[in-house]
Amino acid sequence: MADKSAQAPSESAAGDPKHAARATRSAGRKMRSLLLDAASPLFRERGLSGTAITDIAAAANAFPSQITYYFRTKEALFVECACRELLYLARATEQAALRARTPREYTHALAETVTASDSVAFFAEALTLTRRRQDLAPLVERTIERLHTEGARAYGDQVARHGWRSLRAPDESSRRFWAVAIGVILEGYAMGRSPDELCAEMLRVLGEQAKSTGDTARLRLVDERDPSSQSNEEG
């Protein structure tokens, strides 16, 4: 087994307390990341109860004591893994939607990316866990707030970039999207639905999110027509 003392500062840093502290923090962040990387696929495959701390330690080439040092409990590690995976998914959906040219393409890209992953279902398990472990709730709350904030920013940027007319405020659109995603995916997993079916259901529930420049122009032309010409047409 490889050396597991990655946290120890180098000899060159021994005479510099600040350097040593930075080296220790950097090594600690690296070890935490390695443990999260090792734990996530195990939790997704086996669930919380089916995954032992020793399994995670072996996969990360670490000691079990390092898991309890950085995360205290297996449950806390599970929740942090789920939160991290959800934020990774959110970033992937933003990247997938950058290629969209119309509001319809944008919503489809988001829904298709979200429903192709099990990250939302993974996060839902963490939500259930925090109902019994309120000490873990702050991490979930921060994750949800970041999810909504970054989603609103990404949506607002796309609307401004393409000149779309949003039917809702960016924050409302972001919160609505993720609420629908969680609901549809949880129900779909229980019913054994495929990713394509989940995507179609999400699109049905979400409906239209914005109007494209062309749609807005057509609406404006209709609104600005001379009332007398409308009367003549009606006649």
Buried (B, 14 or more C-beta within 10 A) or exposed (E): EEEBEBBEBEEEBEEEEEBBEEBBEEBBEEBBEBBBEBBBEBBBEEEBEEBEBEBBBBBBEBBBEBBBBBBEBBBBBBBBBBBBBBBEBBEBBBEBBEEBEBBBEBBBBBBBBBBBBBBBBBBBBBBEBBEEBEEBBEBBEEBBEBBBEBBBBBBBEBBEEBEBBBEEEBBBBBBBBBEBBBBBBBEBBEEEBEBEBBBBBBBEBBEEBBBBEEBBEEEEEEEEEEEEEEEEEEE
